[in-house]
Amino acid sequence: MKHIYDIKAGTISLHSAEKRTTLDNILAFGCRENPKRHFILINKLIGRYTPTAPSVMRHTYNQLAEKIGDGTSTYVVSFAEAATGLGAGVADSLAKSQDSEVYFQHTTRHKLQEELWFTVDEEHSHAVNHMFYKPNKDLLAAIVKSKRLVIVDDEITTGRTIQVLLLKLIPYLPDLEEIVITSIVDLRGEKNKLQNLGLDISIRYVSLVKANFSIEKDPNFNPKRPDKLNSELTESDSALNIGRRGLRMPYVEKLNAINSTQNTLVIADGEHQYIPFLLAEQLENSGFEVAFQSINRSPIMVCNAISNKYKIAASTDNTENYLYNFFPENKSVFVVSENEYEGLLFADEVKYHEWKC
């Protein structure tokens, strides 16, 4: 079936076996303030650009984990910053459903004083550089012996960035027997960079939606990058125990629970998404209506699937991060960041929550 999405940047066509109602529950489209790529897929299941119930997010993680299936020792890797929470969530659900060990790590746009394994360039992004650090020494031996590598992203368009990461990561994992490329939305068509990699390792693909994608660009749409775009590596103090150098899953450290007496919005900050999700899920399981979303670097126009946009000062320089579709009315609002800083207190409704006990 052919599905048409008219956005300010042009006309998007998706060819998919899925019904439009199914697609509309999963995705929408918006417009980037980025001359390199004009559209952005607004994923409704990951709590990033739209408020999402933790139970919906967990269901998504469980669905993907079930499709990946039980297996031997597994190393789950995902991309900053959109898929850090998704990758961790999939790893979390996978660890709870299989007996073998599961480890998780994500690329980062934070500069650490740690040993670097390699870098990945995401050429279409407003922030091109990804760092991938050597895992913590207490995890390294087990990670290197992993039999299965699961790479997670919210969407795959051409697969180029996954290809770059995969070819750089494989030499560190000599015992690999299987690779599972995992996404919510798989838009690979003829522009599939993951074909013919010449690997002697089985590659399997897992997704919730498959579609062929095309866009007819509006010639009058000429977006520019914002003046205060956060496109460089972050050099402020960064937490090392939230996924940048590996985590054994599921997360077992004690967290400082969010206390709320009414419906609540939990806001994560940047790459720090997994632990805020766990706090939001814990609160929802206690009986409250909870929504989750995150502050991020991606510059998106207010149009189509994006109803509003809050600009939030970054902590160490004159750049901005953004929160989209923010509706705090009649809710308690908590923001959970790696490190508290004044710029996160961007509205009267917002309270900063310290997640460490």
Protein Blocks (a to p, Z undefined) as FASTA:
>chain_A
ZZddddfkbccddddfbdfklmmmmgccdddddfkbmbdcddfklopmbccdfklmmmmm
mmmmmmnopadddddddddfklmmmmmmmmmmmmmmcfbdcddddddfbdcdbddfbdcd
dfkbmblbacdddddfklmmmmmmpcbdcdddfbdfklmmmmmmmmmmmmmmmmbcbdcd
ddfbdcbffklckgonlpabdcddddfbdcdddddddfklccdddfklcfbccfbdcdfk
lopnopadddfbdcdddddfbdcddddehjllmlmmmmmmmmmmnopacddddddfbdcd
dehjlmbdcddddfkbccddddehiafehiacddddfbdcfklmmbfklccddfbZZ
